[in-house]
Amino acid sequence: MDGALTVSSRRDRHQRGLRGPLALPNQLSRHPARPFRSPTKADFFADAVDEAVERIGHHCPDALVGITFGIEDVPYLERAWTGAEVPLAAAISGDADRLSQVVVYRRPLEHRAATRSGLRILVYRTVVEQLSALTGRSVAELDPDGDDDEL
């Protein structure tokens, strides 16, 4: 071998993984094949919020009327919150110009959950508590399953 690089050393320079396409383009569409990638943390969190709202919608659909849901990475409040703990969510009552809102904060919730299934449960319980505070309905009315941890 007179100085020629092998295929593996050309393709995995600096230990950055394979470079180039992993599969040939699709014969029909001519688009390159994309390998499956697991959802990012933000995508997983958004799915967990959507599932929580959908689950509440099955039990108590009229509680969701006139309420929008949003996700923020961290709490940004014009005035500082009181107490030593960071808020996990905010319930903002609406007026004539805007709908009521429930804003769920992703990073504080992720920090408190050890697993993804634990994060789903924590997101669900947080959304239920915020809806309860916003609508005046009891937690038991919004979540008739109670302490059922399986989602």
GROMACS elastic network, one bead per residue, 0.5 to 0.9 nm:
[ bonds ]
;  ai    aj funct       b0    kb
    1     4     6  0.59545   500
    1     5     6  0.84285   500
    5     8     6  0.82345   500
    5     9     6  0.64290   500
    5    10     6  0.63768   500
    6     9     6  0.54874   500
    6    10     6  0.63434   500
    6    11     6  0.87382   500
    7    10     6  0.52240   500
    7    11     6  0.61459   500
    7    12     6  0.86306   500
    8    11     6  0.52023   500
    8    12     6  0.60389   500
    8    13     6  0.84135   500
    8    18     6  0.87471   500
    9    12     6  0.53895   500
    9    13     6  0.59145   500
    9    14     6  0.89835   500
   10    13     6  0.59193   500
   10    19     6  0.88499   500
   11    16     6  0.88916   500
   11    17     6  0.74571   500
   11    18     6  0.54706   500
   11    19     6  0.55908   500
   11    20     6  0.80575   500
   12    15     6  0.54665   500
   12    16     6  0.59878   500
   12    17     6  0.51779   500
   12    18     6  0.54136   500
   12    19     6  0.69417   500
   13    16     6  0.63453   500
   13    17     6  0.76105   500
   13    18     6  0.84790   500
   13    19     6  0.87964   500
   14    17     6  0.82275   500
   15    18     6  0.86451   500
   16    19     6  0.80836   500
   18    21     6  0.84779   500
   18    22     6  0.81086   500
   19    22     6  0.82086   500
   21    24     6  0.70687   500
   21    25     6  0.87486   500
   21    32     6  0.76065   500
   21    33     6  0.80269   500
   21    34     6  0.85966   500
   22    32     6  0.89926   500
   22    33     6  0.77599   500
   22    34     6  0.81517   500
   22    35     6  0.77633   500
   23    26     6  0.87120   500
   23    32     6  0.72521   500
   23    33     6  0.59648   500
   23    34     6  0.80418   500
   23    35     6  0.85509   500
   24    27     6  0.83687   500
   24    30     6  0.89805   500
   24    31     6  0.88338   500
   24    32     6  0.63783   500
   24    33     6  0.67022   500
   25    28     6  0.86168   500
   25    29     6  0.78450   500
   25    30     6  0.53015   500
   25    31     6  0.52268   500
   25    33     6  0.56406   500
   26    29     6  0.55857   500
   26    30     6  0.50012   500
   26    31     6  0.56374   500
   26    32     6  0.61260   500
   26    33     6  0.63888   500
   27    30     6  0.55176   500
   27    31     6  0.81368   500
   28    31     6  0.82878   500
   29    32     6  0.85691   500
   31    34     6  0.89350   500
   34    37     6  0.86497   500
   37    40     6  0.85128   500
   39    42     6  0.79295   500
   39    43     6  0.56749   500
   39    44     6  0.59562   500
   40    43     6  0.51318   500
   40    44     6  0.61341   500
   40    45     6  0.85353   500
   41    44     6  0.51201   500
   41    45     6  0.60936   500
   41    46     6  0.86169   500
   41   110     6  0.88251   500
   42    45     6  0.50771   500
   42    46     6  0.61709   500
   42    47     6  0.86325   500
   42    73     6  0.86823   500
   42   106     6  0.77285   500
   43    46     6  0.51221   500
   43    47     6  0.62238   500
   43    48     6  0.86429   500
   44    47     6  0.51080   500
   44    48     6  0.62267   500
   44    49     6  0.87956   500
   44   116     6  0.84621   500
   45    49     6  0.63105   500
   45    50     6  0.86358   500
   45    71     6  0.87790   500
   45   106     6  0.69410   500
   45   110     6  0.84778   500
   45   119     6  0.80827   500
   45   120     6  0.79013   500
   45   123     6  0.83061   500
   46    49     6  0.51694   500
   46    50     6  0.61956   500
   46    51     6  0.86231   500
   46    71     6  0.74659   500
   46   106     6  0.88088   500
   47    50     6  0.50180   500
   47    51     6  0.60878   500
   47    52     6  0.85557   500
   47   120     6  0.89864   500
   48    51     6  0.51142   500
   48    52     6  0.61661   500
   48    53     6  0.87231   500
   48   119     6  0.79550   500
   48   120     6  0.54450   500
   48   121     6  0.86204   500
   48   123     6  0.67282   500
   48   124     6  0.76060   500
   49    52     6  0.50596   500
   49    53     6  0.62629   500
   49    54     6  0.85414   500
   49    69     6  0.85052   500
   49    70     6  0.88609   500
   49    71     6  0.83616   500
   49   104     6  0.81806   500
   49   120     6  0.79222   500
   49   123     6  0.64087   500
   49   124     6  0.70698   500
   49   127     6  0.78138   500
   50    53     6  0.52370   500
   50    54     6  0.60785   500
   50    55     6  0.85660   500
   50    69     6  0.89610   500
   51    55     6  0.60021   500
   51    56     6  0.85736   500
   51   120     6  0.85558   500
   51   124     6  0.80464   500
   51   151     6  0.88957   500
   52    55     6  0.51318   500
   52    56     6  0.62693   500
   52    57     6  0.85195   500
   52   120     6  0.80060   500
   52   121     6  0.86958   500
   52   123     6  0.71243   500
   52   125     6  0.83523   500
   52   127     6  0.70196   500
   52   128     6  0.81958   500
   52   151     6  0.88453   500
   53    56     6  0.51689   500
   53    57     6  0.60500   500
   53    58     6  0.87894   500
   53    64     6  0.81815   500
   53    69     6  0.84975   500
   53   124     6  0.78936   500
   53   127     6  0.75455   500
   53   128     6  0.86319   500
   54    58     6  0.64340   500
   54    61     6  0.89043   500
   55    58     6  0.52518   500
   55    59     6  0.67321   500
   55    60     6  0.87391   500
   55   124     6  0.86328   500
   55   143     6  0.87817   500
   55   151     6  0.87493   500
   56    59     6  0.52229   500
   56    60     6  0.58027   500
   56    61     6  0.68430   500
   56    63     6  0.82219   500
   56    64     6  0.81207   500
   56   124     6  0.87957   500
   56   127     6  0.89701   500
   56   128     6  0.76620   500
   56   142     6  0.63240   500
   56   143     6  0.69070   500
   57    60     6  0.52937   500
   57    62     6  0.76663   500
   57    63     6  0.76537   500
   57    64     6  0.68357   500
   57   142     6  0.88494   500
   58    61     6  0.60368   500
   59   141     6  0.81794   500
   59   142     6  0.66105   500
   59   143     6  0.70503   500
   59   144     6  0.73551   500
   60    63     6  0.57393   500
   60    64     6  0.77378   500
   60   141     6  0.74472   500
   60   142     6  0.59079   500
   60   143     6  0.82653   500
   61    64     6  0.57734   500
   61    65     6  0.74246   500
   62    65     6  0.54637   500
   63    66     6  0.84479   500
   63    67     6  0.82787   500
   63   131     6  0.76996   500
   63   132     6  0.89185   500
   63   135     6  0.69556   500
   63   137     6  0.81094   500
   63   142     6  0.77358   500
   64    67     6  0.55393   500
   64    68     6  0.80064   500
   64   131     6  0.82049   500
   64   135     6  0.89125   500
   65    68     6  0.85986   500
   66    94     6  0.85475   500
   66    99     6  0.56788   500
   66   100     6  0.63236   500
   66   101     6  0.85627   500
   67    93     6  0.87865   500
   67    94     6  0.83201   500
   67    99     6  0.58245   500
   67   101     6  0.54141   500
   67   102     6  0.72485   500
   67   131     6  0.88867   500
   68    99     6  0.67390   500
   68   100     6  0.62895   500
   68   102     6  0.63680   500
   68   103     6  0.84874   500
   69   100     6  0.87188   500
   69   101     6  0.57072   500
   69   103     6  0.58641   500
   69   104     6  0.77710   500
   70   101     6  0.73255   500
   70   102     6  0.62787   500
   70   104     6  0.62900   500
   70   105     6  0.87147   500
   71    74     6  0.89432   500
   71    89     6  0.88864   500
   71   102     6  0.85089   500
   71   103     6  0.54797   500
   71   105     6  0.59118   500
   71   106     6  0.67269   500
   72    75     6  0.68327   500
   72    76     6  0.84411   500
   72   103     6  0.68427   500
   72   104     6  0.62873   500
   72   106     6  0.61658   500
   72   107     6  0.83782   500
   73   104     6  0.83458   500
   73   105     6  0.53837   500
   73   107     6  0.54749   500
   73   108     6  0.81732   500
   74    88     6  0.87126   500
   74   104     6  0.88333   500
   74   105     6  0.53436   500
   74   106     6  0.65039   500
   74   107     6  0.58534   500
   74   108     6  0.69404   500
   75    86     6  0.78505   500
   75    87     6  0.70086   500
   75    88     6  0.78773   500
   75    89     6  0.78597   500
   75    90     6  0.86009   500
   75   104     6  0.86188   500
   75   105     6  0.60968   500
   75   106     6  0.89052   500
   75   107     6  0.88790   500
   75   108     6  0.85271   500
   76    79     6  0.86779   500
   76    80     6  0.85864   500
   77    80     6  0.62253   500
   77    81     6  0.75272   500
   81    84     6  0.86070   500
   81    85     6  0.84962   500
   81    86     6  0.76307   500
   81    87     6  0.76943   500
   82    85     6  0.80262   500
   82    86     6  0.88731   500
   83    86     6  0.80860   500
   85    88     6  0.89572   500
   86   108     6  0.70892   500
   87    90     6  0.73515   500
   87   105     6  0.77548   500
   87   108     6  0.75334   500
   88   103     6  0.88108   500
   88   104     6  0.63574   500
   88   105     6  0.54127   500
   88   106     6  0.78141   500
   88   107     6  0.85668   500
   88   108     6  0.58993   500
   88   109     6  0.60765   500
   88   126     6  0.73707   500
   89   102     6  0.71457   500
   89   103     6  0.54694   500
   89   105     6  0.54323   500
   89   106     6  0.87576   500
   89   109     6  0.88337   500
   89   126     6  0.70464   500
   89   127     6  0.78507   500
   89   130     6  0.71882   500
   90   101     6  0.80045   500
   90   102     6  0.57594   500
   90   103     6  0.51445   500
   90   104     6  0.65393   500
   90   105     6  0.81926   500
   90   130     6  0.68494   500
   91   100     6  0.76601   500
   91   101     6  0.58987   500
   91   103     6  0.65052   500
   91   104     6  0.88214   500
   91   130     6  0.55920   500
   91   131     6  0.72788   500
   91   133     6  0.71767   500
   91   134     6  0.59396   500
   92    99     6  0.88449   500
   92   100     6  0.56930   500
   92   101     6  0.50462   500
   92   102     6  0.62830   500
   92   103     6  0.79688   500
   92   134     6  0.73017   500
   93    98     6  0.88822   500
   93    99     6  0.74356   500
   93   101     6  0.64475   500
   93   102     6  0.86369   500
   93   134     6  0.65058   500
   93   135     6  0.88694   500
   94    97     6  0.75878   500
   94    98     6  0.54246   500
   94   101     6  0.70484   500
   95    98     6  0.55152   500
   95    99     6  0.65924   500
   95   100     6  0.74385   500
   96    99     6  0.77953   500
   98   101     6  0.88359   500
  100   134     6  0.79696   500
  101   134     6  0.85741   500
  102   127     6  0.75741   500
  102   130     6  0.66930   500
  102   131     6  0.73062   500
  102   134     6  0.82644   500
  103   127     6  0.87885   500
  103   130     6  0.88038   500
  104   109     6  0.84545   500
  104   123     6  0.80571   500
  104   126     6  0.79438   500
  104   127     6  0.75169   500
  105   108     6  0.61783   500
  105   109     6  0.66004   500
  105   110     6  0.88834   500
  106   109     6  0.54152   500
  106   110     6  0.60833   500
  106   111     6  0.85984   500
  106   123     6  0.89657   500
  107   110     6  0.50610   500
  107   111     6  0.60405   500
  107   112     6  0.87465   500
  108   111     6  0.50991   500
  108   112     6  0.65053   500
  109   112     6  0.52682   500
  109   113     6  0.64566   500
  109   119     6  0.70286   500
  109   122     6  0.72026   500
  109   123     6  0.72090   500
  110   113     6  0.53334   500
  110   114     6  0.79236   500
  110   115     6  0.87901   500
  110   116     6  0.85916   500
  110   119     6  0.64353   500
  111   114     6  0.77337   500
  112   118     6  0.89508   500
  112   119     6  0.79425   500
  112   122     6  0.84919   500
  113   116     6  0.72791   500
  113   117     6  0.84706   500
  113   118     6  0.55066   500
  113   119     6  0.50549   500
  113   120     6  0.87784   500
  113   121     6  0.89902   500
  113   122     6  0.72643   500
  114   117     6  0.85192   500
  114   118     6  0.63653   500
  114   119     6  0.73683   500
  115   118     6  0.50141   500
  115   119     6  0.61969   500
  115   120     6  0.87733   500
  116   120     6  0.63290   500
  116   121     6  0.87727   500
  117   120     6  0.50975   500
  117   121     6  0.64466   500
  117   122     6  0.86905   500
  117   150     6  0.86973   500
  117   151     6  0.85505   500
  118   121     6  0.51580   500
  118   122     6  0.61375   500
  118   123     6  0.85637   500
  118   149     6  0.87964   500
  119   122     6  0.50087   500
  119   123     6  0.59820   500
  119   124     6  0.84770   500
  120   123     6  0.51874   500
  120   124     6  0.61689   500
  120   125     6  0.86820   500
  120   151     6  0.77403   500
  121   124     6  0.51392   500
  121   125     6  0.61955   500
  121   126     6  0.85412   500
  121   149     6  0.64853   500
  121   150     6  0.77821   500
  121   151     6  0.71587   500
  122   125     6  0.52055   500
  122   126     6  0.60355   500
  122   127     6  0.85810   500
  123   126     6  0.51048   500
  123   127     6  0.61467   500
  123   128     6  0.86016   500
  124   127     6  0.52422   500
  124   128     6  0.62113   500
  124   129     6  0.86924   500
  124   151     6  0.88046   500
  125   128     6  0.50840   500
  125   129     6  0.61771   500
  125   130     6  0.86433   500
  125   143     6  0.87773   500
  126   129     6  0.51700   500
  126   130     6  0.61865   500
  126   131     6  0.85910   500
  127   130     6  0.51561   500
  127   131     6  0.60924   500
  127   132     6  0.84823   500
  128   131     6  0.51774   500
  128   132     6  0.60756   500
  128   133     6  0.86873   500
  128   139     6  0.65125   500
  128   142     6  0.65716   500
  128   143     6  0.70651   500
  129   132     6  0.50131   500
  129   133     6  0.62711   500
  129   134     6  0.86192   500
  129   138     6  0.87540   500
  129   139     6  0.65051   500
  129   142     6  0.89030   500
  130   133     6  0.51222   500
  130   134     6  0.61016   500
  130   135     6  0.85488   500
  131   135     6  0.58199   500
  131   136     6  0.78778   500
  131   137     6  0.77588   500
  131   139     6  0.83794   500
  131   142     6  0.80683   500
  132   135     6  0.54224   500
  132   136     6  0.54058   500
  132   137     6  0.50211   500
  132   138     6  0.57013   500
  132   139     6  0.57737   500
  132   141     6  0.87935   500
  132   142     6  0.73097   500
  133   136     6  0.55267   500
  133   137     6  0.73952   500
  133   138     6  0.83882   500
  133   139     6  0.89484   500
  134   137     6  0.80994   500
  135   138     6  0.86827   500
  137   140     6  0.83196   500
  137   141     6  0.65300   500
  137   142     6  0.71063   500
  138   141     6  0.52297   500
  138   142     6  0.65679   500
  138   143     6  0.85860   500
  139   142     6  0.51582   500
  139   143     6  0.58018   500
  139   144     6  0.79343   500
  139   146     6  0.82272   500
  140   143     6  0.50182   500
  140   144     6  0.51004   500
  140   145     6  0.78135   500
  140   146     6  0.64231   500
  141   144     6  0.56941   500
  142   145     6  0.89945   500
  143   146     6  0.56910   500
  143   147     6  0.87606   500
  144   147     6  0.89460   500
  145   148     6  0.56448   500
  146   149     6  0.85426   500
  147   150     6  0.89816   500
  148   151     6  0.77112   500
